[in-house]
Amino acid sequence: MVAHISFSPKLATGLALLCLSACASVPKIDPAIGHAAVAQKPRINDRDGALSTAEIRRVVDQLTLSPGDDALLRHHLAIEQAVAGGPLIEGETTDLLKDGPSTFRAIFAAIAGAKHRIDLEYYIFQDVESDGRHIGDLLLEKRAQGVTVNIIYDDFGSGVTPGAFFDRLRDAGVNVVKFNPLNPLKSKIGYKPNDRDHRKILVVDGTIGIVGGVNLATEYQTVGVARSGPIEHEADRPWRDTDVRVAGPAVSQLEAIFVEHWRAQKGPALPDVVQLPNVPGAKGNSVVRFIGSTPDHAVPRYYATLVSALRSAEKSITADAAYFVPTKDEMHALTDAARRGVHVTLILPDKSNSTFSLAVGHAHYGALLRSGVKIYETRGVVLHSKTVTVDGVWSVIGSSNFDHRSIVFNDEVDAIVIGSRTADELEAMAAEDRQSATEISLDHWKHRSISERAKEAIGSIWQNLL
């Protein structure tokens, strides 16, 4: 009996993108980056320039909450600046957004308070709702007040969004750019169907930024947590995702990342961002660095940062990974850390809308468990968050998955946050995740079924494309 499969245009496009991906490869990260940084003294700037040694000491004391964390924080500051190639910026205030509804409330509030300019860049951009208001109506209201509104959306990710939604915005004077159109006749920069914009960015007036894993998608907008049906036969699974709101001078980096993409996509000329005056004596709770990665970078900046932080871990690593398809460098960094006594914890999904990525992740469980890595599988949620904490002082919240595609195929954005408060909050969220998750033991894993092993073998064939 021959099965009849119906291919939708989106599925056919996805398969074509996988085929076009076959020649890409993951770069190796120079192990000397982290080691060379250990001897460096951290360099930090504020709004007005470089800080003195005494001022840096004050910042380190301000960013740590537990005794002994100051040395770890200096350690990761030095590594981060080595990867960044320059000093970091202090003075940011960060607030974690634990789910879709809280993220939407923060997004809508930031947009409502805009005075000059709103920049949005999202893989999935739909007319989402929060507390009874639609984002399309809110953006039109701000445009009517004279606020400049700029939007980049990915053509593949936003493929189900009605064109009339974007037409309505354009007709009101909103600047709208479609990232890498799937139709080659509409491309302004050459046909790049496999280069997808996976970013989730909001910037308001160059001073407030929100990034993370939450798309402007209707899956996230219900009360409490979002509900959708990407898991077959389990349409009521709530979504588990995380964003971060950042206020402070480093948001100018996020603005620059947006503008770089806008210009690369041949968007219309934009006026310069209105620089709001400094707030004398303003102090934040974090040092933040925003990283925009693209396939155009020989070594994606986020990937170099992540691997360097994992290799340099001294106490702990905790990761929430929606799609866990680790590279060789990531696997070695995790297993080596566990073997040298670092507490490594992975929180991974028990089910996924990507069966291949789930199978590839399972294929790595044995090596991870034998090295001492703790693995927990979530139950009853659609895990979509992408967060990592290291040593209780270094954190990342962004759009990059723990997979190959985010490294070599997608355009991504991530916030590196150095400071105890954010790390502690992420650790607390991870602890909450573990309460409803199942720990995977090595003994249990050794006795998994032959069919499960077969799925892993088949999935691993595709791991370089996921």
Secondary structure by P-SEA (a helix, b strand, c coil): cbbbbbbcaaaaaaaaaaaaaccbbbbbcccccccccccccbbbbcccccccaaaaaaaaaaacccccaaaaaaaaaaaaaaaacbbbbcbbbbbbbccaaaaaaaaaaaaaacccbbbbbcccccccccccccaaaaaaaaaaabbbbbbbbbccccccccaaaaaaaaaabbbbbbccccccccccccccccccccbbbbbccccbbbbcccccccccccccccccccccccccbbbbbbbbbbbcccaaaaaaaaaaaaaaaccccccccccccccccccccbbbbbbbbcccccccaaaaaaaaaaaacccbbbbbcccccccaaaaaaaaaaaaaccbbbbbbbcccccaaaaaaaaaaaaaaaaabbbbbbbccccccbbbbbccccccccccccccccccccccbbbbbbbcaaaaaaaaaaaaaaaaabbbbbaaaaaaccaaaaaaaaaaaaacccc
